[in-house]
Structure formats: C-alpha cells, structure tokens
Amino acid sequence: MNIQTSKPRKPLSIFGEYLSHIRAFKPNARLYLLNVIITGAVMGVFRLIFNFYALSLGFDESVLGNLITTSSFVALIAALPMGYLADTIGRKNSLVLSSALLATAILAMAVWQTETSLYAMNVVSGLAQSLAGVTMSPFLMENSDEKERTYLFSFGQGLTMTMASIGNWIGGYLPTWMGNAGNFPATSSHAYGNSILVAGVFAVAAILPLMFISSPKISRGQRAVFAPFEFASKHPGMLVKFILPMLLTSLGAGLIMPFMNVFFRVVHHQPDPVIGALFAWGSLAMGIGLLAAPPLAERTGKIQLVVISQALSIPFLILLGFSPIFWVGAATYYIRLALMNMSSPVYQAFVMEHVEPSGRATVASLTSMAWNFGWAFSPTISGWLQVKYGFGPSFIGTIVLYTISVFMYWTFFWRGKVEAVQAPVAAD
C-alpha cells in the first residue's frame, strides 16, 4: 500500500467536503446516529459513576475488576451466537433488542444493590454489548456507500465520544445534585444509585429512534448456521491478521482503561467533579480525533493512519502512567485518547471492505470476541495488581502489549499485502 499524497487543502474546503459526506448519510444511518446521541450521553454518566457506585457499596477494586470482567466475558462467549442472531432477526431488531437489554441492566443496577444483582446485570449488559458490537459494523456497511463509509464509521464513534463527554461532565455533578435533593452525602451509594437510575431512564428513550429504521430482507446465504466455520476455513490467514493485533490491544486496554477514574482519584487525589470534567474533556478529545480520522485516512491510507496514530500514543501513555504531576497526566490522557482511538472506526471500515457480505457478521463477531477477550480477563488481573502493587505493573503491561500490536499492524497490512476477498460493495 502506498501512502497517498495530495496538495494541501484550505480548511473551509475540507469542512465543506466533510459536510457533503455527512449529507450523504442514508435515513437508516441518521436514525442510528440519533440513538448514538442519547446512548453516548447515558454511557458517559454510567461509566463514570459505576466504579464509584460499586466502591460505595463496600466492594473493593478486585470485586470491581470481577464485575467488569463478567460483562466482557459474557460479551466474549456470546459473540458468535449473537452474530447468528443478528443475521436471523435482522439488524433493526438486533439494535432494538441490544438497547432494551442495556436499559434493563442499568435500571436494575440502580434498584437492586446486592453483589448478586450487580453480577447478574453485568451478564445482561454483556449480552447487550455483544449484540450491539456484532450488529454495528455490518449495519453501517449495509447502510452506506463507499463515498461516505469511512465518514459514517468515524462520525458514529466520534458522536458517541462527544456525547460521552457531556455525560461525563453531568456525571461528575449528578451525585451531588442527587445528594442535595435527598439530603445524603454526594459520595453515598444512594447518590450514586439515583444517578444511575436517571441514566437508565434516558437509556429507555434511546430505543425510540431505532423503532423507525427500515429493515431490509436478509438473504438465505447470510443466515447460514455454519458460516463462521466456513469463512474461517476459507480465509484463516486473513482472519488471524485481522484479529490478533486487536486482541493484544484489548488485553492492554483492559488493564487500565476501566480504572482510569479510580487512577485519578487514588494516584492524583482528585474529587468526583474534577474527574468528571477530566473524563468529559477526554471524551471530547477522543471525539475530535474520531471526527478528524476520515480526511486523515484519505490522505495517508487507512492502515497507515492506524499504525501512525497508535504508535504516537505510546509515549503519552508512558507519561500518563508514571508522571507524578496531575496536569501532565491530564494532558497526556487527552492526547493519548485522541491518538489511540481515532483509528478504531477506520480499521473497522477497512476490515468490512475486505470481507464478502455473507461473512461480515461472522468477522464482526470474531473481532468483537477478540476485543472483549482482553476486557474479560485483564480487569481481574489489574484489580489484583492494584491491590498488591498499585497501578505501575498494569501500565507497563499495557505499554508492552500496545507496542507489539502496532508492530503487527505494520507487518501484516502496511509492509505486507492484504489478501483480497472481494471489492467493497455499496449498499443497495
């Protein structure tokens, strides 16, 4: 693959071109993005508060790691069945069902505060996560043309992060508001639980846009029960190349990312509102990176952007983990988030473009399994390491795994050649 070169374009020209790609989004894609707006804000609130909520109930970091592991482990083992379910009931019904399961899990966690119920609802959340994960890429692929495809993938995730930034900001203050309203401490389980309850109500509202999506018929070939085995047997080398780097990245991410709010509280001694604001700006930085990814990918190439952005993020990860100065940690947190995550939708689009239509749900399932594998096991390991040795070993593990992953992307796809299966097919 050769890096594409072109003459510099004026900012207004780039902005106008970006808007033209957004205007090309199909009605189904626009409805999906409405769901993304609400769900992004909901998850921004939930992910910021849940760790503190669990700790306020008397559970320690090791139990917290197990709870996170439960959700990701279920998402891992359910990926292939969910991929077949998504092909069987259709993309629309899959998106509606996953959103309904997510709303149910969030509401139930707020109402039932026992360890058993938290584990049970993390199982439900894992099913929702798995079904949504295996449905999103094929759905976006089928509801976009080649012209706007990379923009749709990136815009969807960028919008998610932008709304998550709003949710993070609200989440930083919501327990205080709930505490003031109920006359109990802002760091109590009641304040955190009521905050999660509010997030659950909005999660229910997020289902509504999905109800208006038009659902096309699914061909018999795309419902084959043995499609995963058939596709793997036909293209084993390509499948390994697609999945292995993502697997290592997930192992590294699972060591630190679920605990970043705890990291800033324990290591840098910051209160909830500051952490909420930090996460809000972090999600916004990630959103900006995701929105900037499509035009950058057009100029460099998709895989080139993946390798360059992820490699550049590693020095900032080192500073984040080992600088004793809070403002240095905060600044590197923003930069690392933008660089590391901007390539995710670009890589998803790249993978989907190199897979025949009948294999997309299968490959989406397997890549989802690879991503959730690390999140299923790494948080438990990291939680134990934090209790015994602090955050240092977890950061070292993440740095090593990310470095190996970037080397694999470069070796498999930039220096090497991608096995061509079928040229990209525009959605009908």
N, C-alpha and C positions, 0 to 999 in steps of 0.2 A: 504494500500500500504506500503510495507516495503522498507526502503532505501537500495539500492543495495550497496554492498561493494566489493572491489576488491583490489588486490595488486597494489602498485604504479607502474606506467609505466614510462620508460625513455622518455624524451622529443622528441627524434628522433623517437621513436616508435609511440608516439601519433601523431606526424606530418605526418609520413608515413601512418598511419591509416586514418588521415584526408584527405590526398591526394587521397587515394583509394576510399573514399566516393565521392569526387568531380569527379573523373574519371568515376564514375558510373552514373553521370547525363546524362539524355537522351537528344537527339538532340533538342527537343522542349524546354526543360528546359534551354539548353545552349543559344538558341536564345532569350528566355525571359530574361536571365541574361545580354545579350548584350544591350537590351532595358533598363534594370535597370541601367547599367553603365552610359548611356547618360542621362537618366531621372533623376538619382540621382544627377548628377552634375548640371543639369538645375534647379532642385528644390532647391539645395543648394544656388545657386545665387538668385533665385526668392524670397525664404522665408526670406533671409537676407535683401534684398533690399526693398521688397514691403511695409513694415511698414514705412520705411523712405520715400519712394516714396509718400505714401498717406499723411504723415505729411507734406512733402514739397509742396504738392498741396493745403495746407491750412486747411486740416481736422484735428480735434483733436482726442484724444485717444478714446473717446466714439464712434465717427464715425468709427474709425479703428476697434473697437470691433464689431460694427454692420456689417462691411464688412466681417470680419472673420466669424461671426455668419451666415451670408447669405449663404456662401459656405457650411458650415457644416450643416445648417438647410436643404438645398436642398439635400445634401447627405443623410441626415436622412430620409426625406419623400420619397426619390426616391429609397431607398434600396430594398424594396420588388419588385417594378416594374422592377428595374434593374436586380434583381436576376432572374426573369422570362425571361427578355430579353436575359440575358446571356445564359440561357438554350435553348432559341429559336434560336438564331442566332449562337450559338457556342462560345467556349472560345476564339478562334483566332479572330473572328470578333469583339468580345466584347473588347478584348485588343487593337485591332487596333482603334476601334471607341473611346475608352476612351482616348487613346494617342492623337488622332486627335482633340478631344474636348479640351484637356488640352493645346495643342499647339495653337489652335484658341484663347482660353481665354487669354493666356499670351501675344500673339501678339496684340490682341485688346486692352488690358490694356495699352500697351505701346503707341499705336497710339491715342486712344481716352481717354482723361484725365479728363472727367467730372465725377461727382459723380454718375450720372445715368448709365454711361457706366461701371464704376467700379462695381456697384451693379449687372448689367446685366451679366458681365463676371464672377463675382463670382458665379452666378447661373450656368453658363456653366461649370465653374471649379468644382462646387459641383456635377453636373451630371457626369463629368469625374471621380471624386474621388469616387463616389458611384459605378459606373460601374466597375472601376478597383478593388475596395475593395471587391465586391461580386464575382468577377471572379478569383482573385489571388489564394485564398486557394483551391477551387475545381480544378483549373488548375494545381497547383503544386501537389495536391493529386493524380490527374489522370496521371501525368507525372513523377511519382516516385514510387519506390518500398520501402518496409518497411526498408530495409537496409540503404538507403541514404535519407529517407524522412525528418527526423529532420534536417539533414545537409543542405538539399536543402532549407527548410524554413528559417533556420538561415543564411545560406550563402547569400540568396537573400536579406534579410534585412540588413545583415552586409555589403554587397557590396553597397547597397543603401546609408548607412550611411558613408561608406568610400568615395564614390564619392561625397556625400553631403559635406564632409569635404573639398574636393578640390573645390567644388562650393562655399562654404562659404569663403574660402581663396581668390578665384578670385573675389567674390562679394564684399569683403572688399576693393579691389583696383579698381574694374571696373568703379565705378562712377568717380574716379579721372582720370582714363585714358580717359573716355568719355568727362569729363570736359576739360581736356587738349587738346583733339582733336577738340572740338567745341568751345574752348575759353569761357567757362562759369564755374561758381563755381561747385565744386565736390558735394556739398550738394543741388544743384538746382534740380528742377523737370525735367529739360532737361537731366541732367547727369543720374539721376535715371531711367528716361523713356527710354533712349537709352540703358542702361544696361539691362533693362528688355526685350527690343527688341532683343538684342543679344541672351538672354536666349531663347526667343521664336523661333528663327531660329534653334537653336540646338534641341528644342523640336520637331520640324518637322522631323529632322534627326532621332530622336529616334523611329519613326514609322517604318523605313525600316526593321530592323531585324524581327519585328513581321509579316511582309508580307510573310516570308518564313516558318512560323510554319505550320506543317501539322495538319489538323483539322479532328479528328475522328467523326464518326456519333454519334448522341445523341439519346438514347433510348426514346421511347414514354413516359415511366414512369417518366423520368427526366424532361418532359415538362408539367407535369400536372398543370393546371391553379390553382387548389385548394391545391397544395402541401403544401404551408405554413400553411394553416388551418388544413390539415390532420396531418402533422407532429407535430404541436403544441398540437393537441388534443390527440395524441398517447403518447407523452412524455413531458407533461407540467412541471413536476418537474425537469427533467434533463435540459430542456430549460431554466428555471429560474436560476438554478445553474450556467449554462454556462454564462448567460448574466448579471446577477445582479452585480457581482464583477467588471466586465468590465465597466458597466455603471457608477459605483461610481468612478472608476479610471478616466474615461473620463471627468466626472464632475470636478474632481480635476485638471486634466491636462489642461482643457480649461481655468481655472482661471489664469494660469501663463505662460504656455509654449508658446502661441502665442506672448507674450510680453517680452520674455527674452532679445531681443536686445534693446528694449526700457528701460528695467530694468537696464541693464549695462550702458546705456547712461545717464539716469536720476539719478540713485542712486549712481553709481560709476564714472560718468562723463568721460566715455571713448569715444574716437573718432571712426569713422567707421572702419579704418584699424585694430585697436585693437579688436573691436567687431567681425570683420570678421575672424581674426586669432583665436579668442576665440571660435567662432562657428565652425571653421574648426577643431580645436583640439577636440572640444566637439563631433562633428560628428565622428571623428576618434576614440575617446574613446568609443562611442556607437557601432561603427563598430567592434572594438576589442571585446567588450562584447558579441555582437551577434555571432561573429565567435567562441568565446570560449564556447558558450552555449551548442552546441551538445555534446561534450565529457563530460562536466559537468553534463548534463541531463542523460547521460548513467550511470554515477557513482552515482547520487543521486536519479534519478527519475524525470520525467517531472514536476509534480506538486510540488515536494519538491523544485526544483530549482526556480519555480515561487514564492513560499512563502518566501524562504530564501533571494533571491536577492531583492525582493520588500521590504521586512521588513528592510533589511540592508540599503536601500536607504533613508529611512525616516529621520534618524539623520543628514544625509548630506543635505537633503532638508531644515531642520531647520537652519543649519549653512549658507546655501546659501541665505536664505531669510532674516536673521537677523544679519549676521556678517557685521560690517562697513568696514572691511578690504577687499580691492579688491582681493588680491591674495588668500585669504581664500575663497571668493565667487567663484573665478575662479576654484580653486582646487576641491571644493565640487561640483561645476557644472559638472565637468568631471566625478567624481566618481558616482554621482547620476545618470547621464545619462547612464553610463555603467551598473550599477546595475538594475535600474528600467526597462530598455528597453531590456535587454538580454533575458528576459523571454517571450517576446511577440510572437516570432515565435514558441517557444516551446509550448506555450499554444495553439496557432492556430493549430499546428500539433496534439496536444492532443485532441482538440475538434473534428477535422476532423476524427480522428481514432475511435471516439466513435459515429459516425453518419453514418447511412447507405447511400450508394451512391445517392439514389434518394432524400435524404434530405440535402445533403451538400450545395447546392446553397441556400436553404432556411435558413439553420443555418448561413451560411456566410452572408446572407442578414441581419438577425436579430442581429448578433454580430456586423456587420457594423453599423446598426442603433443604437445599444447601445453605440458604440464608438463615433459616430457622434452626439448623443443626447447631451452629455456634451459640446462638441465643438460648438454646435449650440446655446446654451444658456449661458454657462459660460463666454465667452469673453465679451458679452454685460454687464453682471453683473460686471465683473472685470474692464472693461473700466470705468464704472461709479464709482466704488470704488476707482480706481486710481486717478480720477479727484478730488474726495472728500477727500479721506483719505490716498492716497499713496498705496504702494504695500503690507503693513503689513496684512490687512484683507484677501487679496487674498491668501497669503502664508499660513495663518492659516487655511483657508478653505481647501486648497489642502492637508495639513498635516493630518487633521481630516479625510477627505474622503479616502485618501490612507491607513490610518491605519485601517479603517473599512473594506476596500476592501481586505487587506491582511488577516484579521481575517476571512472573508468569504471564501477565497480560502482555508485556513487551515481547516475550519469547514466542508465545502462541499466535498473537494476532498482528503485531507490528512488524517484527522481524520475520515471522513466518507467514504462511498463507492460510486463509480461512477456507475450509472445504465448502465449496458451493453446492447447495442442495437445490435451491430454486430461487429465481429472481423475485424481488418483492412484488407482491400482488396488491393492487389497490382495492380497497373495499368497494363493494357494489353500492 
